[in-house]
Amino acid sequence: LCLYSKQPSPDRIAAVPSISALQQMNLNYLVTLVQAFQSGNLAAFDRCLLQYMEPLVRGGFYLQLEKLRLAVLRNLMKHAYECNGCKPQMKLSVASAALKAAGQPDDNLTVQALMSNLIAKGHLKGFMSLQHDCVVLRKEDPFRQNE
């Protein structure tokens, strides 16, 4: 999001604005959204998108924020990875526990699909090993943000 004329613009997505900048520009409805994005809280992110859908659609950037859901999921998996000791092999049960804590479906097939999407879209660097029921992550910077 980029702050421009007191409204984030859909064609200027570059960096997450600071909480203080949002408050200064009287965009308080975005504070919770940014906090949910940074912490990887999928439930809060979805709740904010639903709650503030009207001003987001009016501002013309609801769909851009909807696309950020995978980035929120990436942040959630990054926190799970760090809680798991930053090991290059992360069991799918760890990802499942993180999703369950976020109030999301945590069945094995859903976890595999979400992790596959993260890998395919470049949010996560690594590959899935269904034989060992884990995701093998790149040792250096497996959660690098897309450029």
N, C-alpha and C positions, 0 to 999 in steps of 0.2 A: 504494500500500500504506500502511496505517496500522498502527502498532504498538499493539496492544491485548491485554492479558493474555498477553504473550509470543507471540502469534500474529497475523499479519496477517489481517484480516477481509475477506471478499469484498464486503461492502456498504459498506466505508469506504475505497475506493480514492480517494486524493486527491493524494498526493505520494510521491515516491520517498524511502524512508528513507536516512539516511546510513549509511555503512559502519560507523562507530564505534557507532552506535545498534544496528545488527544484531549486532555483536560483543558489546556489553554485555548484550544480551538472549539471548545464546547461540543466535543464529539464523545460524550461520556458513554453513549451506548456501545461504542467500539472498545472500551477499556476491558470489559469482561471477555470479549471476543479475542483480543490480543493476548490476554492472560491465559485463556484456554489454549490458544495456538502455541504459546511458548512452553506451557507445561505438558502439552500432549493430552489434554483432557477432552476426549471426544464427545462425551455426554454434554459438557458445558458448551462446547463449540456448536454442536447441533442445536442445543436449546437456544443459544444466542441467535443463530441464523433464523430459527423459526420465530423467535420472539420479536426480532427487529427486521423481519422480512420486508415490511412496507418501506421504511426509510432506506434500506439497502437497495431495493428495487428502484425506488425513486432516484437514488443517487447513481444508479446505473452500474453497480458493481457487485450485485448479489451473486451472479453466476461465477465471477472471478473468485469470490470467497468460497463458493461451493467447491471449486476445483482445488482449493487449499486443504480439503479434508484429508487427502493422502499425505500431505506434509504434516498435518496434526498427528496422523497415525504414525508417521516416521518419528516424530518427536516422542510419542508414547513408547515406541519400540526402542528408541535410544535410551530412554530412562530405564526400561526393563533390562537392556544390555548392560548399562552401568550398574544396576542393582545385582546383576548376575556376575559381577567381577570383571567385566570387559573381556570375557573369554571369546576367542574367535568362533567357537561353536555354541550357538544358543539353541537350546531345546525348544521345540514348539510348545511344550507345556509352559515355559516361561512366558512366551508370547500370549498363550491362552490365558494365563493368570493375569497378565496386564490388561487384556481385553475384558476379562471378567470384572476386574477392579474398575474399569472405565464404563461398566454397564453395557457392554456390547456382547453380541453373540460370541461364544467361545468354543463352539464345537470344532472338532479337528479339521473338518472340510473348510469351514469358514476361515480358520486361522491359516491354512495352507493357501487359500485363494488370496487373502489379504497380503500375506508375505510375498506370494508370487507377483502380485500387482506392484508392490513396492520395489521389487527387484527389476521387473520389466520396465517400469517407468523411470528407473535410475535413482530412486530415493534411497535405495539400499544397495550396497556393493557386496555381492556374494552370490551364493547359489543354495538351493534347497536340496537336502539329502533325505528323501522320504524313507530310504532304507534304515537310516540312523535316527529318523524323526527329529531332525534339527536343521537349522539354517547355518551354513558355514559362511562366516563373514570375512571380508578382507581385513588383514591385521591392522593396516594403517587407514584411519579415517573411513570406516565403513558407512557412515551416515553423512557423507559430504553432500552439501546442498547442490542442487542443479544450478548450472550457470547459464 
